[in-house]
Amino acid sequence: MNATGESFSAPTGTESTSSYTVKVTNSCGVYASAPKTVIVLSDFYFSNANADADKPKIEVGVPVGFTYTGPNADYRWDFGDNTFANTR
């Protein structure tokens, strides 16, 4: 991946750790480079995400729907037993 300019936004999507190296060259062709490890946290990725229920009050036995807005996501549910799954 190559980029030019004084800033670069690395594409992200999931939590990850990646290494990048910046190489700065002056007009005489002299350069310096420095590696940097970047840790991407999902909290930042989902900082503008929302999941809203279609009812103001949730009742036992009454179905509820959720509307999600935000970046692409994989859904996992926990029904109180601390086990997450994408099925019932």
MOPAC internal coordinates of N, CA, C and O (Angstrom, degrees):
PM7 1SCF
backbone

  N    0.0000 0     0.00 0     0.00 0    0    0    0
  C    1.4297 1     0.00 0     0.00 0    1    0    0
  C    1.5237 1   107.28 1     0.00 0    2    1    0
  O    1.2310 1   119.94 1   -53.10 1    3    2    1
  N    1.2952 1   117.71 1   126.90 1    3    2    1
  C    1.4608 1   122.30 1   178.84 1    5    3    2
  C    1.5188 1   109.62 1  -119.07 1    6    5    3
  O    1.2310 1   120.80 1   -35.03 1    7    6    5
  N    1.3061 1   116.07 1   144.97 1    7    6    5
  C    1.4580 1   121.11 1   177.10 1    9    7    6
  C    1.5175 1   108.54 1  -142.84 1   10    9    7
  O    1.2310 1   120.67 1   -27.73 1   11   10    9
  N    1.3118 1   116.32 1   152.27 1   11   10    9
  C    1.4634 1   120.83 1   175.11 1   13   11   10
  C    1.5178 1   107.92 1  -124.11 1   14   13   11
  O    1.2310 1   120.36 1   -22.50 1   15   14   13
  N    1.3054 1   116.91 1   157.50 1   15   14   13
  C    1.4602 1   120.97 1  -178.05 1   17   15   14
  C    1.5160 1   110.80 1   105.21 1   18   17   15
  O    1.2310 1   121.30 1    -6.39 1   19   18   17
  N    1.3447 1   115.11 1   173.61 1   19   18   17
  C    1.4613 1   117.94 1  -175.78 1   21   19   18
  C    1.5177 1   114.57 1   -85.36 1   22   21   19
  O    1.2310 1   119.72 1   174.12 1   23   22   21
  N    1.3305 1   118.15 1    -5.88 1   23   22   21
  C    1.4625 1   119.46 1   177.00 1   25   23   22
  C    1.5194 1   109.90 1  -138.05 1   26   25   23
  O    1.2310 1   121.27 1   -22.67 1   27   26   25
  N    1.3107 1   115.17 1   157.33 1   27   26   25
  C    1.4615 1   122.04 1  -179.12 1   29   27   26
  C    1.5144 1   108.52 1  -150.29 1   30   29   27
  O    1.2310 1   120.17 1   -48.49 1   31   30   29
  N    1.3185 1   117.27 1   131.51 1   31   30   29
  C    1.4622 1   122.08 1   175.43 1   33   31   30
  C    1.5126 1   108.09 1  -104.42 1   34   33   31
  O    1.2310 1   120.96 1   -64.02 1   35   34   33
  N    1.3133 1   115.77 1   115.98 1   35   34   33
  C    1.4636 1   120.55 1   179.33 1   37   35   34
  C    1.5178 1   109.08 1   -77.95 1   38   37   35
  O    1.2310 1   119.86 1   -44.89 1   39   38   37
  N    1.3415 1   117.88 1   135.11 1   39   38   37
  C    1.4614 1   119.89 1   178.01 1   41   39   38
  C    1.5228 1   109.95 1   -67.14 1   42   41   39
  O    1.2310 1   120.85 1   -46.00 1   43   42   41
  N    1.3276 1   115.98 1   134.00 1   43   42   41
  C    1.4593 1   120.79 1   179.84 1   45   43   42
  C    1.5091 1   109.66 1  -131.56 1   46   45   43
  O    1.2310 1   120.36 1    -4.52 1   47   46   45
  N    1.2730 1   116.93 1   175.48 1   47   46   45
  C    1.4494 1   121.99 1   178.26 1   49   47   46
  C    1.5090 1   111.10 1  -171.70 1   50   49   47
  O    1.2310 1   120.66 1   145.82 1   51   50   49
  N    1.2924 1   116.35 1   -34.18 1   51   50   49
  C    1.4513 1   120.29 1   179.25 1   53   51   50
  C    1.5188 1   108.82 1  -134.12 1   54   53   51
  O    1.2310 1   121.24 1   -12.96 1   55   54   53
  N    1.3262 1   115.24 1   167.04 1   55   54   53
  C    1.4569 1   118.46 1   175.59 1   57   55   54
  C    1.5147 1   108.80 1   -61.09 1   58   57   55
  O    1.2310 1   120.89 1   -44.72 1   59   58   57
  N    1.3113 1   115.91 1   135.28 1   59   58   57
  C    1.4560 1   119.52 1  -178.66 1   61   59   58
  C    1.5194 1   109.85 1  -163.20 1   62   61   59
  O    1.2310 1   121.34 1   -14.30 1   63   62   61
  N    1.2985 1   115.04 1   165.70 1   63   62   61
  C    1.4542 1   122.16 1   172.19 1   65   63   62
  C    1.5145 1   106.65 1  -124.38 1   66   65   63
  O    1.2310 1   120.22 1   -55.42 1   67   66   65
  N    1.3171 1   117.18 1   124.58 1   67   66   65
  C    1.4587 1   121.98 1  -177.99 1   69   67   66
  C    1.5154 1   109.44 1  -132.18 1   70   69   67
  O    1.2310 1   121.09 1   -26.88 1   71   70   69
  N    1.3205 1   115.51 1   153.12 1   71   70   69
  C    1.4617 1   120.89 1   176.77 1   73   71   70
  C    1.5189 1   109.37 1  -110.68 1   74   73   71
  O    1.2310 1   120.93 1   -45.41 1   75   74   73
  N    1.3168 1   115.84 1   134.59 1   75   74   73
  C    1.4550 1   122.45 1   178.19 1   77   75   74
  C    1.5221 1   107.89 1  -128.83 1   78   77   75
  O    1.2310 1   120.72 1   -28.37 1   79   78   77
  N    1.3125 1   116.23 1   151.63 1   79   78   77
  C    1.4578 1   121.09 1   175.67 1   81   79   78
  C    1.5146 1   108.54 1  -126.23 1   82   81   79
  O    1.2310 1   120.93 1   -49.03 1   83   82   81
  N    1.3194 1   115.82 1   130.97 1   83   82   81
  C    1.4547 1   120.48 1   176.46 1   85   83   82
  C    1.5263 1   108.00 1  -102.42 1   86   85   83
  O    1.2310 1   120.94 1   -43.96 1   87   86   85
  N    1.3151 1   115.81 1   136.04 1   87   86   85
  C    1.4632 1   121.99 1   178.15 1   89   87   86
  C    1.5234 1   106.78 1  -123.62 1   90   89   87
  O    1.2310 1   120.56 1   -61.29 1   91   90   89
  N    1.3198 1   116.53 1   118.71 1   91   90   89
  C    1.4595 1   122.64 1  -178.62 1   93   91   90
  C    1.5206 1   108.15 1  -109.09 1   94   93   91
  O    1.2310 1   120.66 1   -52.80 1   95   94   93
  N    1.3420 1   116.35 1   127.20 1   95   94   93
  C    1.4641 1   121.85 1  -178.53 1   97   95   94
  C    1.5248 1   109.40 1  -121.15 1   98   97   95
  O    1.2310 1   120.62 1   -47.01 1   99   98   97
  N    1.3413 1   116.42 1   132.99 1   99   98   97
  C    1.4651 1   119.00 1   177.17 1  101   99   98
  C    1.5236 1   109.87 1   -90.02 1  102  101   99
  O    1.2310 1   120.41 1     0.22 1  103  102  101
  N    1.3241 1   116.82 1  -179.78 1  103  102  101
  C    1.4682 1   121.38 1  -175.74 1  105  103  102
  C    1.5279 1   113.21 1   -66.79 1  106  105  103
  O    1.2310 1   119.60 1   163.67 1  107  106  105
  N    1.3318 1   118.37 1   -16.33 1  107  106  105
  C    1.4736 1   122.06 1   177.33 1  109  107  106
  C    1.5268 1   111.83 1   -90.35 1  110  109  107
  O    1.2310 1   120.40 1   179.52 1  111  110  109
  N    1.3267 1   116.83 1    -0.48 1  111  110  109
  C    1.4593 1   120.34 1  -179.84 1  113  111  110
  C    1.5156 1   114.17 1    86.66 1  114  113  111
  O    1.2310 1   120.13 1  -175.59 1  115  114  113
  N    1.3218 1   117.35 1     4.41 1  115  114  113
  C    1.4643 1   121.20 1   177.42 1  117  115  114
  C    1.5292 1   107.78 1   -81.20 1  118  117  115
  O    1.2310 1   120.80 1   -46.09 1  119  118  117
  N    1.3213 1   116.08 1   133.91 1  119  118  117
  C    1.4560 1   117.90 1  -177.33 1  121  119  118
  C    1.5268 1   111.73 1  -132.04 1  122  121  119
  O    1.2310 1   122.08 1   -18.32 1  123  122  121
  N    1.3042 1   113.63 1   161.68 1  123  122  121
  C    1.4607 1   122.78 1   172.80 1  125  123  122
  C    1.5179 1   106.26 1  -136.01 1  126  125  123
  O    1.2310 1   120.49 1   -31.72 1  127  126  125
  N    1.3148 1   116.67 1   148.28 1  127  126  125
  C    1.4559 1   119.60 1   177.90 1  129  127  126
  C    1.5158 1   109.51 1  -137.27 1  130  129  127
  O    1.2310 1   121.14 1   -25.49 1  131  130  129
  N    1.3230 1   115.43 1   154.51 1  131  130  129
  C    1.4632 1   120.78 1   179.94 1  133  131  130
  C    1.5216 1   108.99 1  -149.92 1  134  133  131
  O    1.2310 1   120.36 1   -53.13 1  135  134  133
  N    1.3396 1   116.92 1   126.87 1  135  134  133
  C    1.4650 1   119.82 1   176.46 1  137  135  134
  C    1.5283 1   110.51 1   -80.09 1  138  137  135
  O    1.2310 1   120.43 1   -27.94 1  139  138  137
  N    1.3069 1   116.78 1   152.06 1  139  138  137
  C    1.4588 1   122.24 1   177.51 1  141  139  138
  C    1.5162 1   108.54 1  -145.82 1  142  141  139
  O    1.2310 1   120.56 1   -47.65 1  143  142  141
  N    1.3209 1   116.53 1   132.35 1  143  142  141
  C    1.4621 1   121.34 1   174.54 1  145  143  142
  C    1.5190 1   107.99 1   -91.98 1  146  145  143
  O    1.2310 1   120.71 1   -48.59 1  147  146  145
  N    1.3251 1   116.25 1   131.41 1  147  146  145
  C    1.4557 1   122.42 1  -178.41 1  149  147  146
  C    1.5206 1   108.31 1  -116.04 1  150  149  147
  O    1.2310 1   120.64 1   -50.17 1  151  150  149
  N    1.3201 1   116.39 1   129.83 1  151  150  149
  C    1.4623 1   121.24 1   176.99 1  153  151  150
  C    1.5228 1   107.71 1  -107.00 1  154  153  151
  O    1.2310 1   120.62 1   -57.73 1  155  154  153
  N    1.3326 1   116.42 1   122.27 1  155  154  153
  C    1.4590 1   122.25 1   179.27 1  157  155  154
  C    1.5204 1   107.82 1   -99.67 1  158  157  155
  O    1.2310 1   120.40 1   -57.18 1  159  158  157
  N    1.3324 1   116.85 1   122.82 1  159  158  157
  C    1.4539 1   121.97 1   179.42 1  161  159  158
  C    1.5163 1   110.08 1  -104.25 1  162  161  159
  O    1.2310 1   120.52 1   -40.85 1  163  162  161
  N    1.3158 1   116.61 1   139.15 1  163  162  161
  C    1.4598 1   119.93 1  -177.77 1  165  163  162
  C    1.5222 1   111.99 1   -68.37 1  166  165  163
  O    1.2310 1   119.32 1   155.97 1  167  166  165
  N    1.3367 1   118.91 1   -24.03 1  167  166  165
  C    1.4603 1   120.03 1   178.38 1  169  167  166
  C    1.5215 1   111.10 1   -55.85 1  170  169  167
  O    1.2310 1   120.03 1   137.02 1  171  170  169
  N    1.3287 1   117.55 1   -42.98 1  171  170  169
  C    1.4561 1   120.73 1   178.35 1  173  171  170
  C    1.5263 1   110.52 1   -68.70 1  174  173  171
  O    1.2310 1   120.48 1   138.13 1  175  174  173
  N    1.3256 1   116.69 1   -41.87 1  175  174  173
  C    1.4591 1   121.38 1  -178.87 1  177  175  174
  C    1.5240 1   110.76 1   -58.47 1  178  177  175
  O    1.2310 1   120.17 1   141.72 1  179  178  177
  N    1.3277 1   117.27 1   -38.28 1  179  178  177
  C    1.4598 1   121.73 1  -177.32 1  181  179  178
  C    1.5267 1   113.31 1  -100.85 1  182  181  179
  O    1.2310 1   119.80 1  -161.48 1  183  182  181
  N    1.3177 1   117.98 1    18.52 1  183  182  181
  C    1.4637 1   120.12 1  -175.48 1  185  183  182
  C    1.5274 1   113.07 1   -62.40 1  186  185  183
  O    1.2310 1   119.29 1   155.14 1  187  186  185
  N    1.3231 1   118.96 1   -24.86 1  187  186  185
  C    1.4686 1   121.66 1   179.00 1  189  187  186
  C    1.5200 1   112.65 1  -107.24 1  190  189  187
  O    1.2310 1   119.83 1  -166.64 1  191  190  189
  N    1.3258 1   117.94 1    13.36 1  191  190  189
  C    1.4638 1   121.52 1  -178.64 1  193  191  190
  C    1.5293 1   110.62 1   -82.46 1  194  193  191
  O    1.2310 1   121.03 1   -33.16 1  195  194  193
  N    1.3373 1   115.64 1   146.84 1  195  194  193
  C    1.4654 1   121.83 1   176.63 1  197  195  194
  C    1.5164 1   109.70 1  -139.47 1  198  197  195
  O    1.2310 1   120.75 1   -36.61 1  199  198  197
  N    1.3254 1   116.17 1   143.39 1  199  198  197
  C    1.4627 1   122.68 1   171.89 1  201  199  198
  C    1.5231 1   105.86 1  -128.25 1  202  201  199
  O    1.2310 1   120.68 1   -71.99 1  203  202  201
  N    1.3239 1   116.31 1   108.01 1  203  202  201
  C    1.4594 1   121.36 1  -175.70 1  205  203  202
  C    1.5176 1   111.02 1  -107.71 1  206  205  203
  O    1.2310 1   120.73 1   -44.96 1  207  206  205
  N    1.3355 1   116.21 1   135.04 1  207  206  205
  C    1.4655 1   122.11 1   176.94 1  209  207  206
  C    1.5229 1   109.23 1   -77.42 1  210  209  207
  O    1.2310 1   120.70 1   -30.67 1  211  210  209
  N    1.3413 1   116.27 1   149.33 1  211  210  209
  C    1.4656 1   119.84 1  -179.81 1  213  211  210
  C    1.5329 1   112.82 1   -84.46 1  214  213  211
  O    1.2310 1   120.39 1  -176.62 1  215  214  213
  N    1.3284 1   116.87 1     3.38 1  215  214  213
  C    1.4622 1   121.54 1   177.12 1  217  215  214
  C    1.5296 1   108.53 1  -132.23 1  218  217  215
  O    1.2310 1   120.14 1   -37.99 1  219  218  217
  N    1.3384 1   117.34 1   142.01 1  219  218  217
  C    1.4647 1   118.63 1   178.52 1  221  219  218
  C    1.5260 1   112.87 1   -72.99 1  222  221  219
  O    1.2310 1   120.27 1   156.72 1  223  222  221
  N    1.3467 1   117.10 1   -23.28 1  223  222  221
  C    1.4568 1   121.88 1  -179.45 1  225  223  222
  C    1.5257 1   108.63 1  -128.81 1  226  225  223
  O    1.2310 1   120.49 1   -52.31 1  227  226  225
  N    1.3226 1   116.68 1   127.69 1  227  226  225
  C    1.4645 1   121.69 1  -179.93 1  229  227  226
  C    1.5218 1   108.18 1   -94.43 1  230  229  227
  O    1.2310 1   120.59 1   -51.44 1  231  230  229
  N    1.3524 1   116.47 1   128.56 1  231  230  229
  C    1.4595 1   121.37 1  -179.36 1  233  231  230
  C    1.5186 1   110.24 1  -120.63 1  234  233  231
  O    1.2310 1   121.18 1   -34.23 1  235  234  233
  N    1.3369 1   115.34 1   145.77 1  235  234  233
  C    1.4625 1   121.51 1   179.11 1  237  235  234
  C    1.5241 1   109.25 1   -59.83 1  238  237  235
  O    1.2310 1   120.53 1   -47.99 1  239  238  237
  N    1.3238 1   116.59 1   132.01 1  239  238  237
  C    1.4579 1   122.43 1   176.76 1  241  239  238
  C    1.5140 1   115.14 1    83.38 1  242  241  239
  O    1.2310 1   119.59 1   174.64 1  243  242  241
  N    1.3154 1   118.39 1    -5.36 1  243  242  241
  C    1.4632 1   121.94 1   179.82 1  245  243  242
  C    1.5270 1   107.90 1  -105.22 1  246  245  243
  O    1.2310 1   120.38 1   -58.86 1  247  246  245
  N    1.3395 1   116.89 1   121.14 1  247  246  245
  C    1.4734 1   119.28 1  -179.51 1  249  247  246
  C    1.5299 1   111.76 1   -59.84 1  250  249  247
  O    1.2310 1   121.39 1   -33.50 1  251  250  249
  N    1.3009 1   114.94 1   146.50 1  251  250  249
  C    1.4569 1   121.18 1   176.82 1  253  251  250
  C    1.5241 1   108.05 1  -131.41 1  254  253  251
  O    1.2310 1   120.42 1   -39.05 1  255  254  253
  N    1.3011 1   116.81 1   140.95 1  255  254  253
  C    1.4613 1   121.88 1   177.65 1  257  255  254
  C    1.5195 1   109.72 1  -109.22 1  258  257  255
  O    1.2310 1   120.94 1   -27.45 1  259  258  257
  N    1.3149 1   115.81 1   152.55 1  259  258  257
  C    1.4566 1   121.45 1   178.22 1  261  259  258
  C    1.5185 1   109.13 1  -122.34 1  262  261  259
  O    1.2310 1   120.79 1   -39.43 1  263  262  261
  N    1.3195 1   116.10 1   140.57 1  263  262  261
  C    1.4546 1   122.20 1   173.47 1  265  263  262
  C    1.5219 1   107.28 1  -111.29 1  266  265  263
  O    1.2310 1   120.99 1   -56.63 1  267  266  265
  N    1.3151 1   115.71 1   123.37 1  267  266  265
  C    1.4600 1   121.29 1  -178.43 1  269  267  266
  C    1.5157 1   109.62 1  -105.45 1  270  269  267
  O    1.2310 1   120.72 1   -46.28 1  271  270  269
  N    1.3233 1   116.23 1   133.72 1  271  270  269
  C    1.4596 1   121.89 1   171.37 1  273  271  270
  C    1.5204 1   107.66 1  -128.47 1  274  273  271
  O    1.2310 1   120.70 1   -46.97 1  275  274  273
  N    1.3007 1   116.26 1   133.03 1  275  274  273
  C    1.4560 1   120.99 1  -179.73 1  277  275  274
  C    1.5141 1   110.44 1   151.50 1  278  277  275
  O    1.2310 1   120.46 1    11.46 1  279  278  277
  N    1.3260 1   116.73 1  -168.54 1  279  278  277
  C    1.4643 1   120.81 1   179.64 1  281  279  278
  C    1.5273 1   110.97 1   -68.91 1  282  281  279
  O    1.2310 1   120.74 1   -13.22 1  283  282  281
  N    1.3247 1   116.20 1   166.78 1  283  282  281
  C    1.4612 1   120.42 1   179.02 1  285  283  282
  C    1.5184 1   110.18 1   -50.41 1  286  285  283
  O    1.2310 1   120.74 1   -40.53 1  287  286  285
  N    1.3361 1   116.20 1   139.47 1  287  286  285
  C    1.4614 1   120.27 1  -175.58 1  289  287  286
  C    1.5182 1   110.66 1  -145.04 1  290  289  287
  O    1.2310 1   121.28 1   -23.37 1  291  290  289
  N    1.3152 1   115.15 1   156.63 1  291  290  289
  C    1.4570 1   124.27 1   172.53 1  293  291  290
  C    1.5194 1   105.50 1  -110.56 1  294  293  291
  O    1.2310 1   119.77 1   -50.27 1  295  294  293
  N    1.3232 1   118.05 1   129.73 1  295  294  293
  C    1.4547 1   121.44 1  -173.93 1  297  295  294
  C    1.5193 1   111.16 1   -94.83 1  298  297  295
  O    1.2310 1   120.64 1   -47.91 1  299  298  297
  N    1.3299 1   116.39 1   132.09 1  299  298  297
  C    1.4625 1   124.18 1   175.01 1  301  299  298
  C    1.5270 1   106.93 1  -131.00 1  302  301  299
  O    1.2310 1   120.57 1   -44.37 1  303  302  301
  N    1.3126 1   116.52 1   135.63 1  303  302  301
  C    1.4567 1   121.92 1  -176.63 1  305  303  302
  C    1.5201 1   110.74 1  -113.08 1  306  305  303
  O    1.2310 1   120.66 1   -37.16 1  307  306  305
  N    1.3369 1   116.34 1   142.84 1  307  306  305
  C    1.4639 1   123.66 1   173.67 1  309  307  306
  C    1.5219 1   106.40 1  -125.35 1  310  309  307
  O    1.2310 1   120.42 1   -64.84 1  311  310  309
  N    1.3273 1   116.80 1   115.16 1  311  310  309
  C    1.4620 1   121.43 1  -178.33 1  313  311  310
  C    1.5229 1   111.54 1   -98.39 1  314  313  311
  O    1.2310 1   120.71 1  -143.67 1  315  314  313
  N    1.3238 1   116.25 1    36.33 1  315  314  313
  C    1.4502 1   120.85 1   173.81 1  317  315  314
  C    1.5109 1   116.13 1    96.47 1  318  317  315
  O    1.2310 1   119.74 1   178.92 1  319  318  317
  N    1.3265 1   118.10 1    -1.08 1  319  318  317
  C    1.4708 1   119.56 1  -178.92 1  321  319  318
  C    1.5282 1   112.30 1  -108.22 1  322  321  319
  O    1.2310 1   120.33 1  -167.24 1  323  322  321
  N    1.3301 1   116.97 1    12.76 1  323  322  321
  C    1.4715 1   123.14 1  -179.26 1  325  323  322
  C    1.5231 1   113.34 1    60.21 1  326  325  323
  O    1.2310 1   120.25 1  -155.23 1  327  326  325
  N    1.3276 1   117.12 1    24.77 1  327  326  325
  C    1.4578 1   123.24 1   174.73 1  329  327  326
  C    1.5234 1   107.27 1  -115.51 1  330  329  327
  O    1.2310 1   120.38 1   -55.13 1  331  330  329
  N    1.3168 1   116.87 1   124.87 1  331  330  329
  C    1.4577 1   120.99 1  -178.72 1  333  331  330
  C    1.5196 1   110.00 1  -101.40 1  334  333  331
  O    1.2310 1   120.47 1   -44.81 1  335  334  333
  N    1.3268 1   116.70 1   135.19 1  335  334  333
  C    1.4602 1   121.53 1   178.92 1  337  335  334
  C    1.5202 1   108.78 1  -149.50 1  338  337  335
  O    1.2310 1   120.68 1   -21.11 1  339  338  337
  N    1.3341 1   116.31 1   158.89 1  339  338  337
  C    1.4639 1   119.65 1   176.56 1  341  339  338
  C    1.5225 1   111.10 1   -99.46 1  342  341  339
  O    1.2310 1   120.36 1  -166.71 1  343  342  341
  N    1.3253 1   116.91 1    13.29 1  343  342  341
  C    1.4654 1   123.01 1   174.42 1  345  343  342
  C    1.5195 1   108.03 1  -131.24 1  346  345  343
  O    1.2310 1   120.60 1    -6.71 1  347  346  345
  N    1.3242 1   116.45 1   173.29 1  347  346  345
  C    1.4690 1   120.17 1   178.62 1  349  347  346
  C    1.4948 1   111.62 1   -72.65 1  350  349  347
  O    1.2310 1   120.10 1   180.00 1  351  350  349

